[in-house]
Amino acid sequence: MEVELGCADGQFAFELARAHADTFVVGLDIREKLMAVNQAEVEREGIANLAFGYVNLNVDIDQVFEPAAVDRFHVLFPDPWFKTSHKKRRVIEPWLLSVLCSQLRPGGELHFASDVYEVALEAMAEIEDPANVALGLRNLAGPWGFWRGNPFAAVSRREVSTLAREQRVWRMRYVCEAPTPTQPA
């Protein structure tokens, strides 16, 4: 199962499901009406391996999936929240990371992309923070490295517009390995 968090119109999830009929794809977002529109489109098209649902990631995601049930989480172009007072709304933060890691199967992946370098760098800093090493995430591009190109058979609407403006997509891919035992203090 692959899950797009904050999927909005679901373009990425739709394309991913169409390209991989053997993979169940889930799109989640906080905009309940938009999820109903997406789900209605799934039913109109008869896409058996795709579903959309409402969730508040910062509150409910720990109740959505069983431990080690997800093959890949996609966090694509989250809101940048430029104001200092809004930075608490950033998606990649310690609680969410620990929940996602618990729901990823060993060998599963966390895929993150942004068109805002500062947002990508802050997400990378959080994920690669030595305090989070016990989560067992390893950067596939090497420590503090960004992944070049899109390795997936799908693109989000934001990625299409970013590339049309000839801007860079800052992409990271982390594989979930066995958590590292914590060292005694």
Backbone as JSON, one array per atom type, in Angstrom:
{
  "sequence": "MEVELGCADGQFAFELARAHADTFVVGLDIREKLMAVNQAEVEREGIANLAFGYVNLNVDIDQVFEPAAVDRFHVLFPDPWFKTSHKKRRVIEPWLLSVLCSQLRPGGELHFASDVYEVALEAMAEIEDPANVALGLRNLAGPWGFWRGNPFAAVSRREVSTLAREQRVWRMRYVCEAPTPTQPA",
  "N": [[0.84, -1.18, 0.0], [0.51, 2.2, -0.85], [0.65, 5.55, 0.28], [-0.53, 8.78, -0.09], [-0.03, 11.67, 1.59], [-1.83, 14.54, 2.42], [-3.1, 14.98, -0.09], [-4.69, 16.63, -1.72], [-6.13, 17.44, -4.79], [-5.59, 14.94, -5.7], [-4.15, 14.15, -7.98], [-1.56, 12.93, -8.18], [-1.99, 10.51, -6.73], [-4.06, 9.33, -8.26], [-2.7, 8.95, -10.73], [-0.63, 7.25, -9.89], [-2.05, 4.99, -8.98], [-3.29, 4.2, -11.38], [-1.03, 3.52, -12.88], [0.02, 1.39, -11.48], [-1.59, -1.19, -11.08], [-1.56, -3.32, -9.35], [-1.01, -2.36, -6.86], [-2.32, -1.02, -3.91], [-3.52, 2.2, -3.44], [-3.73, 5.04, -1.37], [-5.19, 8.15, -0.78], [-4.95, 10.88, 1.36], [-6.35, 13.67, 3.09], [-7.03, 16.83, 4.7], [-9.17, 18.22, 3.79], [-12.31, 17.57, 3.66], [-14.55, 17.69, 1.86], [-13.26, 17.8, -0.62], [-12.06, 15.3, -0.6], [-14.31, 13.71, -0.84], [-15.14, 14.39, -3.42], [-12.93, 13.41, -4.88], [-13.16, 10.66, -4.25], [-15.61, 10.07, -5.4], [-14.93, 10.33, -8.08], [-13.15, 8.19, -8.32], [-14.96, 6.08, -8.06], [-16.62, 6.57, -10.29], [-14.78, 6.1, -12.35], [-14.16, 3.5, -11.79], [-11.87, 2.55, -10.44], [-10.23, 0.16, -8.83], [-8.13, -0.04, -7.05], [-7.72, 2.23, -5.5], [-8.35, 4.68, -3.04], [-9.79, 7.41, -1.23], [-9.59, 9.51, 1.66], [-10.67, 11.41, 4.51], [-8.57, 12.98, 6.83], [-6.99, 14.38, 9.67], [-3.83, 14.95, 9.77], [-2.1, 15.73, 11.85], [-3.43, 14.94, 14.09], [-4.87, 12.5, 13.83], [-3.5, 10.5, 12.35], [-2.12, 8.42, 13.56], [-4.01, 6.56, 14.1], [-4.89, 5.47, 11.77], [-3.52, 3.52, 10.15], [-2.29, 0.17, 10.57], [0.57, -1.02, 12.48], [3.56, -1.32, 10.55], [2.25, -1.56, 8.05], [2.31, -0.06, 5.74], [3.76, 0.51, 2.58], [4.89, 2.73, 1.35], [5.05, 6.17, 2.1], [4.01, 9.24, 0.77], [4.83, 12.56, 0.86], [4.05, 15.36, -0.48], [4.92, 18.48, -1.6], [4.15, 20.13, 0.71], [2.36, 22.75, 2.47], [4.22, 25.74, 2.73], [4.26, 27.54, 4.96], [5.49, 30.19, 5.76], [5.59, 32.26, 7.71], [6.95, 32.85, 10.94], [5.33, 32.33, 13.16], [3.68, 30.39, 12.15], [5.18, 28.14, 11.69], [4.88, 25.97, 13.33], [3.0, 24.47, 12.12], [4.19, 22.95, 10.21], [4.59, 19.97, 8.35], [6.46, 17.83, 8.63], [7.49, 16.76, 11.54], [8.6, 15.76, 14.86], [6.63, 13.99, 16.21], [4.89, 13.14, 14.1], [6.76, 11.94, 12.39], [7.61, 9.75, 13.97], [5.23, 8.28, 14.11], [4.73, 7.72, 11.37], [6.98, 6.17, 10.8], [6.49, 3.98, 12.43], [4.34, 2.9, 11.1], [5.33, 2.25, 8.64], [6.48, -0.52, 6.76], [9.33, -2.68, 7.35], [11.92, -1.77, 5.2], [10.25, -0.16, 3.82], [9.29, 3.12, 2.57], [9.76, 6.66, 2.96], [8.79, 9.34, 1.16], [9.49, 12.55, 0.17], [8.77, 15.75, -1.16], [9.38, 19.07, -2.28], [8.91, 22.38, -3.57], [10.11, 24.44, -2.41], [13.08, 25.35, -1.21], [13.94, 25.91, 1.45], [11.93, 24.73, 3.01], [12.23, 22.05, 2.3], [14.84, 21.64, 3.22], [14.52, 22.09, 5.98], [12.8, 19.95, 6.58], [14.5, 17.82, 5.96], [16.5, 18.29, 7.87], [15.07, 17.74, 10.19], [14.39, 15.01, 9.83], [16.94, 13.87, 9.6], [18.08, 14.54, 11.95], [20.18, 13.82, 14.66], [18.84, 13.03, 16.96], [16.72, 11.64, 16.0], [17.66, 9.3, 14.93], [17.08, 6.77, 15.9], [14.71, 6.12, 14.7], [15.24, 4.82, 12.38], [15.49, 5.64, 9.67], [16.99, 5.91, 6.51], [18.69, 7.94, 4.27], [18.32, 7.65, 0.87], [19.82, 8.97, -1.01], [22.14, 9.44, 0.24], [23.62, 10.86, 3.25], [22.23, 14.0, 3.98], [21.52, 14.45, 1.34], [19.87, 15.21, -1.75], [17.42, 13.72, -3.87], [17.63, 13.23, -7.31], [15.43, 13.9, -9.98], [12.25, 12.28, -10.77], [11.33, 9.29, -9.53], [8.96, 7.93, -9.75], [5.91, 6.77, -11.28], [4.17, 8.89, -11.57], [2.94, 12.24, -11.14], [2.4, 15.16, -9.19], [-0.01, 17.86, -9.34], [1.23, 20.19, -8.47], [3.94, 19.61, -8.87], [4.03, 19.47, -11.67], [3.44, 22.18, -12.34], [5.6, 23.44, -11.11], [7.84, 22.43, -12.5], [7.16, 23.38, -15.03], [7.64, 26.05, -14.67], [10.28, 25.96, -14.73], [11.62, 25.43, -12.36], [13.24, 23.95, -9.52], [12.61, 20.75, -8.1], [12.8, 19.7, -4.87], [13.65, 16.78, -3.69], [13.37, 14.02, -1.48], [14.21, 10.76, -0.4], [13.66, 8.26, 1.87], [14.57, 5.22, 3.3], [13.1, 2.76, 5.38], [14.74, 1.25, 7.83], [15.8, -1.3, 10.15], [15.29, -0.04, 13.36], [17.84, 1.8, 15.07], [19.43, 0.71, 17.99], [19.18, 2.61, 20.97], [21.83, 4.42, 22.4], [23.33, 4.01, 25.6], [23.26, 6.63, 28.04]],
  "CA": [[0.0, 0.0, 0.0], [1.18, 3.5, -0.89], [-0.23, 6.56, 0.84], [-0.18, 10.18, -0.31], [-0.51, 12.51, 2.68], [-2.09, 15.89, 1.93], [-3.17, 14.7, -1.52], [-5.48, 17.65, -2.42], [-6.96, 16.94, -5.89], [-5.28, 13.54, -5.89], [-3.56, 13.83, -9.27], [-0.48, 11.96, -7.99], [-2.58, 9.23, -6.32], [-4.75, 8.77, -9.43], [-1.71, 8.46, -11.69], [0.08, 6.12, -9.29], [-2.95, 3.83, -9.0], [-3.46, 3.76, -12.78], [0.22, 2.94, -13.36], [0.35, 0.19, -10.7], [-2.88, -1.81, -10.74], [-1.35, -4.32, -8.29], [-0.71, -1.65, -5.62], [-3.43, -0.23, -3.38], [-3.09, 3.58, -3.18], [-4.66, 5.8, -0.53], [-4.94, 9.59, -0.7], [-5.53, 11.45, 2.57], [-6.26, 15.12, 3.17], [-7.89, 17.43, 5.72], [-10.33, 18.83, 3.13], [-13.28, 16.48, 3.56], [-15.34, 17.8, 0.63], [-12.4, 17.44, -1.73], [-11.89, 13.84, -0.57], [-15.56, 13.14, -1.36], [-15.07, 14.58, -4.88], [-11.95, 12.44, -5.39], [-13.7, 9.3, -4.11], [-16.66, 9.93, -6.42], [-14.23, 10.11, -9.36], [-12.66, 6.81, -8.25], [-16.1, 5.21, -8.31], [-17.01, 6.78, -11.69], [-13.8, 5.44, -13.22], [-14.03, 2.09, -11.44], [-10.49, 2.23, -10.06], [-10.39, -0.72, -7.68], [-6.96, 0.01, -6.16], [-7.54, 3.62, -5.05], [-9.36, 5.21, -2.12], [-9.48, 8.7, -0.61], [-10.24, 9.68, 2.94], [-10.43, 12.59, 5.32], [-7.8, 12.79, 8.06], [-6.16, 15.46, 10.17], [-2.56, 14.26, 10.0], [-1.49, 16.08, 13.14], [-4.25, 14.44, 15.19], [-5.46, 11.19, 13.65], [-2.79, 9.54, 11.51], [-1.69, 7.25, 14.34], [-5.14, 5.63, 14.19], [-5.33, 5.13, 10.43], [-2.9, 2.29, 9.64], [-1.66, -0.75, 11.52], [2.04, -1.01, 12.41], [4.24, -2.0, 9.44], [1.26, -1.87, 7.02], [2.44, 0.84, 4.59], [4.99, 0.35, 1.8], [5.5, 4.03, 1.06], [4.31, 7.42, 2.33], [4.4, 10.36, -0.09], [4.5, 13.89, 1.39], [4.4, 16.13, -1.66], [4.68, 19.91, -1.66], [3.33, 20.64, 1.82], [2.33, 24.21, 2.6], [5.5, 26.2, 3.3], [4.11, 28.24, 6.23], [6.66, 31.04, 5.88], [5.61, 33.06, 8.94], [7.51, 32.17, 12.1], [4.25, 31.84, 14.03], [3.01, 29.26, 11.49], [6.09, 27.01, 11.49], [4.39, 24.83, 14.1], [2.12, 23.72, 11.22], [4.98, 22.16, 9.27], [4.17, 18.57, 8.37], [7.5, 16.94, 9.15], [7.84, 17.08, 12.92], [8.94, 14.5, 15.54], [5.53, 13.05, 16.46], [4.45, 12.55, 12.85], [7.81, 11.04, 11.92], [7.59, 8.49, 14.73], [4.03, 7.54, 13.71], [4.94, 7.2, 10.03], [7.97, 5.1, 10.88], [5.86, 2.79, 13.02], [3.39, 2.36, 10.14], [6.06, 1.73, 7.48], [7.05, -1.85, 6.9], [10.78, -2.65, 7.15], [12.2, -1.62, 3.78], [9.32, 0.82, 3.27], [9.92, 4.39, 2.21], [9.17, 7.98, 3.13], [9.13, 10.16, 0.0], [9.13, 13.94, 0.44], [9.18, 16.67, -2.22], [8.93, 20.46, -2.13], [9.49, 23.34, -4.49], [10.69, 25.49, -1.57], [14.32, 24.79, -0.68], [13.99, 26.04, 2.91], [11.02, 23.73, 3.55], [12.88, 20.75, 2.11], [16.0, 21.57, 4.1], [14.02, 21.92, 7.35], [12.31, 18.57, 6.69], [15.69, 16.98, 6.0], [17.14, 18.49, 9.17], [14.27, 17.02, 11.18], [14.52, 13.57, 9.6], [18.31, 13.44, 9.81], [18.52, 14.96, 13.28], [20.7, 12.67, 15.43], [17.84, 12.61, 17.95], [15.76, 10.78, 15.32], [18.34, 8.15, 14.33], [16.43, 5.54, 16.35], [13.57, 5.83, 13.84], [15.72, 3.88, 11.37], [15.36, 6.13, 8.3], [18.26, 6.15, 5.83], [18.54, 8.74, 3.05], [18.77, 6.89, -0.29], [20.78, 9.78, -1.75], [23.27, 9.69, 1.13], [23.3, 11.88, 4.25], [22.01, 15.38, 3.53], [21.47, 14.47, -0.12], [18.57, 15.28, -2.42], [17.23, 12.78, -4.96], [17.39, 13.9, -8.59], [14.4, 13.3, -10.82], [11.08, 11.65, -10.16], [11.4, 7.86, -9.82], [7.63, 7.36, -9.7], [5.12, 6.87, -12.51], [3.1, 9.83, -11.26], [3.34, 13.58, -10.72], [1.31, 15.98, -8.63], [-0.26, 19.1, -10.08], [2.25, 21.18, -8.06], [5.2, 19.28, -9.55], [3.88, 19.88, -13.07], [3.58, 23.64, -12.46], [6.97, 23.8, -10.71], [8.73, 22.12, -13.62], [6.81, 24.28, -16.12], [8.31, 27.33, -14.36], [11.71, 25.62, -14.77], [12.14, 25.47, -11.01], [13.71, 22.66, -9.03], [11.9, 19.98, -7.09], [13.73, 19.2, -3.85], [13.06, 15.49, -3.36], [14.12, 13.14, -0.57], [13.67, 9.4, -0.25], [14.24, 7.6, 3.04], [14.14, 3.84, 3.49], [12.92, 2.4, 6.78], [15.55, 0.1, 8.22], [15.61, -1.64, 11.56], [15.71, 1.06, 14.23], [19.12, 1.66, 15.76], [19.27, 0.74, 19.45], [19.69, 3.84, 21.56], [23.05, 4.26, 23.19], [23.17, 4.47, 26.99], [23.81, 7.97, 28.29]],
  "C": [[0.88, 1.25, 0.0], [0.18, 4.57, -0.5], [0.31, 7.95, 0.53], [-0.85, 11.0, 0.79], [-0.67, 13.94, 2.19], [-2.26, 15.88, 0.42], [-3.94, 15.74, -2.34], [-6.32, 17.03, -3.53], [-6.65, 15.5, -6.26], [-4.63, 13.17, -7.21], [-2.47, 12.77, -9.15], [-1.05, 10.58, -7.67], [-3.31, 8.57, -7.49], [-3.74, 8.18, -10.41], [-0.96, 7.24, -11.17], [-0.78, 4.85, -9.34], [-3.15, 3.3, -10.42], [-2.21, 3.05, -13.3], [0.57, 1.62, -12.68], [-0.93, -0.47, -10.2], [-2.76, -2.82, -9.61], [-1.05, -3.69, -6.93], [-1.93, -0.86, -5.18], [-2.87, 1.14, -2.99], [-4.18, 4.28, -2.38], [-4.23, 7.27, -0.56], [-5.67, 10.14, 0.52], [-5.34, 12.96, 2.59], [-7.25, 15.61, 4.22], [-9.14, 18.07, 5.11], [-11.35, 17.75, 2.77], [-14.09, 16.52, 2.26], [-14.52, 17.41, -0.6], [-12.16, 15.93, -1.78], [-13.14, 13.15, -1.11], [-15.6, 13.26, -2.89], [-14.11, 13.57, -5.49], [-12.51, 11.02, -5.36], [-14.81, 9.05, -5.13], [-16.04, 9.68, -7.79], [-13.67, 8.69, -9.43], [-13.8, 5.85, -8.62], [-16.6, 5.35, -9.75], [-16.09, 6.03, -12.64], [-13.65, 3.95, -12.93], [-12.61, 1.67, -11.11], [-10.52, 1.44, -8.75], [-9.26, -0.6, -6.65], [-6.68, 1.42, -5.62], [-8.69, 4.02, -4.14], [-8.86, 6.53, -1.54], [-10.21, 8.79, 0.72], [-9.81, 10.96, 3.63], [-9.6, 12.2, 6.54], [-7.08, 14.09, 8.4], [-4.85, 14.8, 10.59], [-1.99, 14.5, 11.39], [-2.25, 15.53, 14.34], [-4.54, 12.95, 15.06], [-4.6, 10.13, 12.96], [-2.34, 8.3, 12.28], [-2.79, 6.2, 14.47], [-5.58, 5.09, 12.83], [-4.79, 3.78, 9.95], [-2.3, 1.47, 10.77], [-0.14, -0.6, 11.44], [2.54, -1.84, 11.22], [3.29, -2.37, 8.3], [1.47, -1.1, 5.72], [3.79, 0.61, 3.91], [5.69, 1.69, 1.56], [4.52, 5.15, 1.42], [4.89, 8.47, 1.4], [3.92, 11.65, 0.58], [4.98, 14.86, 0.32], [3.96, 17.58, -1.54], [3.77, 20.42, -0.54], [3.39, 22.15, 1.88], [3.6, 24.7, 3.27], [5.41, 26.93, 4.63], [5.33, 29.13, 6.54], [6.74, 31.83, 7.18], [6.14, 32.24, 10.1], [6.41, 31.58, 12.98], [3.52, 30.63, 13.44], [3.91, 28.03, 11.35], [5.67, 25.78, 12.27], [3.47, 23.95, 13.24], [2.88, 22.89, 10.2], [4.64, 20.69, 9.44], [5.22, 17.68, 9.03], [7.95, 17.44, 10.52], [7.98, 15.76, 13.68], [7.78, 13.52, 15.74], [5.09, 12.35, 15.17], [5.5, 11.58, 12.31], [7.77, 9.7, 12.65], [6.38, 7.65, 14.35], [4.24, 6.93, 12.33], [5.93, 6.04, 10.03], [7.37, 3.83, 11.47], [4.89, 2.13, 12.03], [4.05, 1.86, 8.86], [6.55, 0.32, 7.76], [8.57, -1.73, 6.8], [11.08, -2.68, 5.64], [11.26, -0.66, 3.09], [10.0, 2.17, 3.12], [9.07, 5.6, 2.58], [9.7, 8.84, 1.99], [8.61, 11.57, 0.26], [9.6, 14.79, -0.73], [8.6, 18.05, -1.94], [9.57, 21.3, -3.21], [10.11, 24.52, -3.73], [11.9, 24.88, -0.85], [14.35, 24.81, 0.85], [13.09, 25.0, 3.58], [11.65, 22.34, 3.45], [14.05, 20.59, 3.07], [15.58, 21.4, 5.56], [13.49, 20.5, 7.58], [13.49, 17.61, 6.79], [16.38, 17.09, 7.35], [16.38, 17.74, 10.27], [14.47, 15.51, 11.05], [15.92, 13.09, 9.95], [18.9, 13.92, 11.13], [19.01, 13.74, 14.05], [19.71, 12.16, 16.48], [16.82, 11.65, 17.32], [16.39, 9.55, 14.69], [17.67, 6.84, 14.72], [15.2, 5.19, 15.5], [13.95, 4.88, 12.71], [15.53, 4.32, 9.93], [16.74, 6.44, 7.71], [18.0, 6.84, 4.51], [19.13, 7.95, 1.87], [19.77, 7.65, -1.15], [22.05, 10.03, -0.94], [22.91, 10.79, 2.11], [23.25, 13.28, 3.63], [22.0, 15.49, 2.01], [20.04, 14.52, -0.64], [18.57, 14.3, -3.59], [16.95, 13.57, -6.23], [16.34, 13.17, -9.38], [13.28, 12.66, -10.04], [11.11, 10.16, -10.51], [10.03, 7.17, -9.88], [6.87, 7.61, -11.0], [3.94, 7.82, -12.31], [3.7, 11.18, -10.88], [2.13, 14.3, -10.14], [1.14, 17.22, -9.5], [0.82, 20.15, -9.74], [3.59, 20.88, -8.74], [5.16, 19.7, -11.01], [4.09, 21.38, -13.21], [4.98, 24.1, -12.07], [7.94, 23.58, -11.87], [8.43, 23.01, -14.83], [7.44, 25.66, -15.93], [9.83, 27.17, -14.37], [12.37, 25.8, -13.41], [12.46, 24.05, -10.55], [12.73, 22.05, -8.03], [12.94, 19.41, -6.15], [13.11, 17.93, -3.27], [13.98, 14.69, -2.45], [13.42, 11.8, -0.51], [14.42, 8.74, 0.9], [13.68, 6.19, 3.14], [14.1, 3.55, 4.98], [13.71, 1.12, 7.06], [15.24, -0.24, 9.68], [16.1, -0.49, 12.42], [17.03, 0.75, 14.92], [18.88, 1.67, 17.26], [19.84, 2.04, 20.01], [20.89, 3.53, 22.43], [22.8, 4.72, 24.62], [23.85, 5.81, 27.18], [25.04, 7.92, 29.18]]
}
